[in-house]
Amino acid sequence: MTISPVDLQKALKGAEYPTSKEDLVALAKKNGAGGSVVDELDPVSADRFDGPNDVQKAVFHGR
């Protein structure tokens, strides 16, 4: 794991849920997140997220 939960929260600041993984990746890039955040989001198997807790679970507790 190369990012912390705080890094992920900062990268996804302003996200409106529910949202898609593609939208989260685009938002992270727009927010200036480093490639490591995108690298952690990209392999997540979920396509939609109902809130930030869903994102945290997918990234840190299983893909």
Phi and psi restraints in degrees (range 20) as a CNS / XPLOR table:
assign (resid 1 and name C) (resid 2 and name N)
       (resid 2 and name CA) (resid 2 and name C) 1.0 -108.1 20.0 2
assign (resid 2 and name N) (resid 2 and name CA)
       (resid 2 and name C) (resid 3 and name N) 1.0 -5.2 20.0 2
assign (resid 2 and name C) (resid 3 and name N)
       (resid 3 and name CA) (resid 3 and name C) 1.0 -125.5 20.0 2
assign (resid 3 and name N) (resid 3 and name CA)
       (resid 3 and name C) (resid 4 and name N) 1.0 160.0 20.0 2
assign (resid 3 and name C) (resid 4 and name N)
       (resid 4 and name CA) (resid 4 and name C) 1.0 -103.4 20.0 2
assign (resid 4 and name N) (resid 4 and name CA)
       (resid 4 and name C) (resid 5 and name N) 1.0 164.9 20.0 2
assign (resid 4 and name C) (resid 5 and name N)
       (resid 5 and name CA) (resid 5 and name C) 1.0 -57.5 20.0 2
assign (resid 5 and name N) (resid 5 and name CA)
       (resid 5 and name C) (resid 6 and name N) 1.0 -35.1 20.0 2
assign (resid 5 and name C) (resid 6 and name N)
       (resid 6 and name CA) (resid 6 and name C) 1.0 -65.6 20.0 2
assign (resid 6 and name N) (resid 6 and name CA)
       (resid 6 and name C) (resid 7 and name N) 1.0 -41.7 20.0 2
assign (resid 6 and name C) (resid 7 and name N)
       (resid 7 and name CA) (resid 7 and name C) 1.0 -58.5 20.0 2
assign (resid 7 and name N) (resid 7 and name CA)
       (resid 7 and name C) (resid 8 and name N) 1.0 -42.5 20.0 2
assign (resid 7 and name C) (resid 8 and name N)
       (resid 8 and name CA) (resid 8 and name C) 1.0 -65.8 20.0 2
assign (resid 8 and name N) (resid 8 and name CA)
       (resid 8 and name C) (resid 9 and name N) 1.0 -44.5 20.0 2
assign (resid 8 and name C) (resid 9 and name N)
       (resid 9 and name CA) (resid 9 and name C) 1.0 -60.3 20.0 2
assign (resid 9 and name N) (resid 9 and name CA)
       (resid 9 and name C) (resid 10 and name N) 1.0 -43.2 20.0 2
assign (resid 9 and name C) (resid 10 and name N)
       (resid 10 and name CA) (resid 10 and name C) 1.0 -63.1 20.0 2
assign (resid 10 and name N) (resid 10 and name CA)
       (resid 10 and name C) (resid 11 and name N) 1.0 -41.9 20.0 2
assign (resid 10 and name C) (resid 11 and name N)
       (resid 11 and name CA) (resid 11 and name C) 1.0 -65.3 20.0 2
assign (resid 11 and name N) (resid 11 and name CA)
       (resid 11 and name C) (resid 12 and name N) 1.0 -29.9 20.0 2
assign (resid 11 and name C) (resid 12 and name N)
       (resid 12 and name CA) (resid 12 and name C) 1.0 -103.8 20.0 2
assign (resid 12 and name N) (resid 12 and name CA)
       (resid 12 and name C) (resid 13 and name N) 1.0 16.9 20.0 2
assign (resid 12 and name C) (resid 13 and name N)
       (resid 13 and name CA) (resid 13 and name C) 1.0 -59.2 20.0 2
assign (resid 13 and name N) (resid 13 and name CA)
       (resid 13 and name C) (resid 14 and name N) 1.0 130.5 20.0 2
assign (resid 13 and name C) (resid 14 and name N)
       (resid 14 and name CA) (resid 14 and name C) 1.0 92.3 20.0 2
assign (resid 14 and name N) (resid 14 and name CA)
       (resid 14 and name C) (resid 15 and name N) 1.0 1.0 20.0 2
assign (resid 14 and name C) (resid 15 and name N)
       (resid 15 and name CA) (resid 15 and name C) 1.0 -65.5 20.0 2
assign (resid 15 and name N) (resid 15 and name CA)
       (resid 15 and name C) (resid 16 and name N) 1.0 140.5 20.0 2
assign (resid 15 and name C) (resid 16 and name N)
       (resid 16 and name CA) (resid 16 and name C) 1.0 -110.3 20.0 2
assign (resid 16 and name N) (resid 16 and name CA)
       (resid 16 and name C) (resid 17 and name N) 1.0 126.8 20.0 2
assign (resid 16 and name C) (resid 17 and name N)
       (resid 17 and name CA) (resid 17 and name C) 1.0 -108.5 20.0 2
assign (resid 17 and name N) (resid 17 and name CA)
       (resid 17 and name C) (resid 18 and name N) 1.0 152.1 20.0 2
assign (resid 17 and name C) (resid 18 and name N)
       (resid 18 and name CA) (resid 18 and name C) 1.0 -70.0 20.0 2
assign (resid 18 and name N) (resid 18 and name CA)
       (resid 18 and name C) (resid 19 and name N) 1.0 155.5 20.0 2
assign (resid 18 and name C) (resid 19 and name N)
       (resid 19 and name CA) (resid 19 and name C) 1.0 -148.8 20.0 2
assign (resid 19 and name N) (resid 19 and name CA)
       (resid 19 and name C) (resid 20 and name N) 1.0 167.3 20.0 2
assign (resid 19 and name C) (resid 20 and name N)
       (resid 20 and name CA) (resid 20 and name C) 1.0 -97.6 20.0 2
assign (resid 20 and name N) (resid 20 and name CA)
       (resid 20 and name C) (resid 21 and name N) 1.0 162.1 20.0 2
assign (resid 20 and name C) (resid 21 and name N)
       (resid 21 and name CA) (resid 21 and name C) 1.0 -60.7 20.0 2
assign (resid 21 and name N) (resid 21 and name CA)
       (resid 21 and name C) (resid 22 and name N) 1.0 -40.0 20.0 2
assign (resid 21 and name C) (resid 22 and name N)
       (resid 22 and name CA) (resid 22 and name C) 1.0 -61.2 20.0 2
assign (resid 22 and name N) (resid 22 and name CA)
       (resid 22 and name C) (resid 23 and name N) 1.0 -41.4 20.0 2
assign (resid 22 and name C) (resid 23 and name N)
       (resid 23 and name CA) (resid 23 and name C) 1.0 -66.1 20.0 2
assign (resid 23 and name N) (resid 23 and name CA)
       (resid 23 and name C) (resid 24 and name N) 1.0 -37.1 20.0 2
assign (resid 23 and name C) (resid 24 and name N)
       (resid 24 and name CA) (resid 24 and name C) 1.0 -66.8 20.0 2
assign (resid 24 and name N) (resid 24 and name CA)
       (resid 24 and name C) (resid 25 and name N) 1.0 -40.7 20.0 2
assign (resid 24 and name C) (resid 25 and name N)
       (resid 25 and name CA) (resid 25 and name C) 1.0 -62.8 20.0 2
assign (resid 25 and name N) (resid 25 and name CA)
       (resid 25 and name C) (resid 26 and name N) 1.0 -43.9 20.0 2
assign (resid 25 and name C) (resid 26 and name N)
       (resid 26 and name CA) (resid 26 and name C) 1.0 -63.4 20.0 2
assign (resid 26 and name N) (resid 26 and name CA)
       (resid 26 and name C) (resid 27 and name N) 1.0 -40.7 20.0 2
assign (resid 26 and name C) (resid 27 and name N)
       (resid 27 and name CA) (resid 27 and name C) 1.0 -65.6 20.0 2
assign (resid 27 and name N) (resid 27 and name CA)
       (resid 27 and name C) (resid 28 and name N) 1.0 -42.5 20.0 2
assign (resid 27 and name C) (resid 28 and name N)
       (resid 28 and name CA) (resid 28 and name C) 1.0 -59.0 20.0 2
assign (resid 28 and name N) (resid 28 and name CA)
       (resid 28 and name C) (resid 29 and name N) 1.0 -43.2 20.0 2
assign (resid 28 and name C) (resid 29 and name N)
       (resid 29 and name CA) (resid 29 and name C) 1.0 -64.6 20.0 2
assign (resid 29 and name N) (resid 29 and name CA)
       (resid 29 and name C) (resid 30 and name N) 1.0 -43.1 20.0 2
assign (resid 29 and name C) (resid 30 and name N)
       (resid 30 and name CA) (resid 30 and name C) 1.0 -62.0 20.0 2
assign (resid 30 and name N) (resid 30 and name CA)
       (resid 30 and name C) (resid 31 and name N) 1.0 -36.3 20.0 2
assign (resid 30 and name C) (resid 31 and name N)
       (resid 31 and name CA) (resid 31 and name C) 1.0 -80.3 20.0 2
assign (resid 31 and name N) (resid 31 and name CA)
       (resid 31 and name C) (resid 32 and name N) 1.0 4.2 20.0 2
assign (resid 31 and name C) (resid 32 and name N)
       (resid 32 and name CA) (resid 32 and name C) 1.0 80.1 20.0 2
assign (resid 32 and name N) (resid 32 and name CA)
       (resid 32 and name C) (resid 33 and name N) 1.0 19.8 20.0 2
assign (resid 32 and name C) (resid 33 and name N)
       (resid 33 and name CA) (resid 33 and name C) 1.0 -65.4 20.0 2
assign (resid 33 and name N) (resid 33 and name CA)
       (resid 33 and name C) (resid 34 and name N) 1.0 145.9 20.0 2
assign (resid 33 and name C) (resid 34 and name N)
       (resid 34 and name CA) (resid 34 and name C) 1.0 -71.5 20.0 2
assign (resid 34 and name N) (resid 34 and name CA)
       (resid 34 and name C) (resid 35 and name N) 1.0 168.5 20.0 2
assign (resid 34 and name C) (resid 35 and name N)
       (resid 35 and name CA) (resid 35 and name C) 1.0 -60.1 20.0 2
assign (resid 35 and name N) (resid 35 and name CA)
       (resid 35 and name C) (resid 36 and name N) 1.0 -26.2 20.0 2
assign (resid 35 and name C) (resid 36 and name N)
       (resid 36 and name CA) (resid 36 and name C) 1.0 -64.9 20.0 2
assign (resid 36 and name N) (resid 36 and name CA)
       (resid 36 and name C) (resid 37 and name N) 1.0 -35.1 20.0 2
assign (resid 36 and name C) (resid 37 and name N)
       (resid 37 and name CA) (resid 37 and name C) 1.0 -66.7 20.0 2
assign (resid 37 and name N) (resid 37 and name CA)
       (resid 37 and name C) (resid 38 and name N) 1.0 -46.0 20.0 2
assign (resid 37 and name C) (resid 38 and name N)
       (resid 38 and name CA) (resid 38 and name C) 1.0 -62.6 20.0 2
assign (resid 38 and name N) (resid 38 and name CA)
       (resid 38 and name C) (resid 39 and name N) 1.0 -40.5 20.0 2
assign (resid 38 and name C) (resid 39 and name N)
       (resid 39 and name CA) (resid 39 and name C) 1.0 -61.5 20.0 2
assign (resid 39 and name N) (resid 39 and name CA)
       (resid 39 and name C) (resid 40 and name N) 1.0 -32.1 20.0 2
assign (resid 39 and name C) (resid 40 and name N)
       (resid 40 and name CA) (resid 40 and name C) 1.0 -79.7 20.0 2
assign (resid 40 and name N) (resid 40 and name CA)
       (resid 40 and name C) (resid 41 and name N) 1.0 -31.2 20.0 2
assign (resid 40 and name C) (resid 41 and name N)
       (resid 41 and name CA) (resid 41 and name C) 1.0 -78.6 20.0 2
assign (resid 41 and name N) (resid 41 and name CA)
       (resid 41 and name C) (resid 42 and name N) 1.0 -36.5 20.0 2
assign (resid 41 and name C) (resid 42 and name N)
       (resid 42 and name CA) (resid 42 and name C) 1.0 -56.1 20.0 2
assign (resid 42 and name N) (resid 42 and name CA)
       (resid 42 and name C) (resid 43 and name N) 1.0 -46.6 20.0 2
assign (resid 42 and name C) (resid 43 and name N)
       (resid 43 and name CA) (resid 43 and name C) 1.0 -79.5 20.0 2
assign (resid 43 and name N) (resid 43 and name CA)
       (resid 43 and name C) (resid 44 and name N) 1.0 -2.9 20.0 2
assign (resid 43 and name C) (resid 44 and name N)
       (resid 44 and name CA) (resid 44 and name C) 1.0 -60.2 20.0 2
assign (resid 44 and name N) (resid 44 and name CA)
       (resid 44 and name C) (resid 45 and name N) 1.0 132.9 20.0 2
assign (resid 44 and name C) (resid 45 and name N)
       (resid 45 and name CA) (resid 45 and name C) 1.0 -78.8 20.0 2
assign (resid 45 and name N) (resid 45 and name CA)
       (resid 45 and name C) (resid 46 and name N) 1.0 -23.3 20.0 2
assign (resid 45 and name C) (resid 46 and name N)
       (resid 46 and name CA) (resid 46 and name C) 1.0 -69.8 20.0 2
assign (resid 46 and name N) (resid 46 and name CA)
       (resid 46 and name C) (resid 47 and name N) 1.0 141.9 20.0 2
assign (resid 46 and name C) (resid 47 and name N)
       (resid 47 and name CA) (resid 47 and name C) 1.0 -100.3 20.0 2
assign (resid 47 and name N) (resid 47 and name CA)
       (resid 47 and name C) (resid 48 and name N) 1.0 -22.6 20.0 2
assign (resid 47 and name C) (resid 48 and name N)
       (resid 48 and name CA) (resid 48 and name C) 1.0 -133.2 20.0 2
assign (resid 48 and name N) (resid 48 and name CA)
       (resid 48 and name C) (resid 49 and name N) 1.0 149.0 20.0 2
assign (resid 48 and name C) (resid 49 and name N)
       (resid 49 and name CA) (resid 49 and name C) 1.0 -131.6 20.0 2
assign (resid 49 and name N) (resid 49 and name CA)
       (resid 49 and name C) (resid 50 and name N) 1.0 135.9 20.0 2
assign (resid 49 and name C) (resid 50 and name N)
       (resid 50 and name CA) (resid 50 and name C) 1.0 -90.1 20.0 2
assign (resid 50 and name N) (resid 50 and name CA)
       (resid 50 and name C) (resid 51 and name N) 1.0 -12.8 20.0 2
assign (resid 50 and name C) (resid 51 and name N)
       (resid 51 and name CA) (resid 51 and name C) 1.0 -177.9 20.0 2
assign (resid 51 and name N) (resid 51 and name CA)
       (resid 51 and name C) (resid 52 and name N) 1.0 175.5 20.0 2
assign (resid 51 and name C) (resid 52 and name N)
       (resid 52 and name CA) (resid 52 and name C) 1.0 -62.0 20.0 2
assign (resid 52 and name N) (resid 52 and name CA)
       (resid 52 and name C) (resid 53 and name N) 1.0 -30.4 20.0 2
assign (resid 52 and name C) (resid 53 and name N)
       (resid 53 and name CA) (resid 53 and name C) 1.0 -63.6 20.0 2
assign (resid 53 and name N) (resid 53 and name CA)
       (resid 53 and name C) (resid 54 and name N) 1.0 -37.7 20.0 2
assign (resid 53 and name C) (resid 54 and name N)
       (resid 54 and name CA) (resid 54 and name C) 1.0 -61.8 20.0 2
assign (resid 54 and name N) (resid 54 and name CA)
       (resid 54 and name C) (resid 55 and name N) 1.0 -40.6 20.0 2
assign (resid 54 and name C) (resid 55 and name N)
       (resid 55 and name CA) (resid 55 and name C) 1.0 -65.7 20.0 2
assign (resid 55 and name N) (resid 55 and name CA)
       (resid 55 and name C) (resid 56 and name N) 1.0 -47.2 20.0 2
assign (resid 55 and name C) (resid 56 and name N)
       (resid 56 and name CA) (resid 56 and name C) 1.0 -57.5 20.0 2
assign (resid 56 and name N) (resid 56 and name CA)
       (resid 56 and name C) (resid 57 and name N) 1.0 -46.1 20.0 2
assign (resid 56 and name C) (resid 57 and name N)
       (resid 57 and name CA) (resid 57 and name C) 1.0 -61.7 20.0 2
assign (resid 57 and name N) (resid 57 and name CA)
       (resid 57 and name C) (resid 58 and name N) 1.0 -44.3 20.0 2
assign (resid 57 and name C) (resid 58 and name N)
       (resid 58 and name CA) (resid 58 and name C) 1.0 -65.7 20.0 2
assign (resid 58 and name N) (resid 58 and name CA)
       (resid 58 and name C) (resid 59 and name N) 1.0 -41.3 20.0 2
assign (resid 58 and name C) (resid 59 and name N)
       (resid 59 and name CA) (resid 59 and name C) 1.0 -76.4 20.0 2
assign (resid 59 and name N) (resid 59 and name CA)
       (resid 59 and name C) (resid 60 and name N) 1.0 -43.3 20.0 2
assign (resid 59 and name C) (resid 60 and name N)
       (resid 60 and name CA) (resid 60 and name C) 1.0 -99.3 20.0 2
assign (resid 60 and name N) (resid 60 and name CA)
       (resid 60 and name C) (resid 61 and name N) 1.0 -14.6 20.0 2
assign (resid 60 and name C) (resid 61 and name N)
       (resid 61 and name CA) (resid 61 and name C) 1.0 -125.9 20.0 2
assign (resid 61 and name N) (resid 61 and name CA)
       (resid 61 and name C) (resid 62 and name N) 1.0 15.0 20.0 2
assign (resid 61 and name C) (resid 62 and name N)
       (resid 62 and name CA) (resid 62 and name C) 1.0 140.3 20.0 2
assign (resid 62 and name N) (resid 62 and name CA)
       (resid 62 and name C) (resid 63 and name N) 1.0 148.5 20.0 2
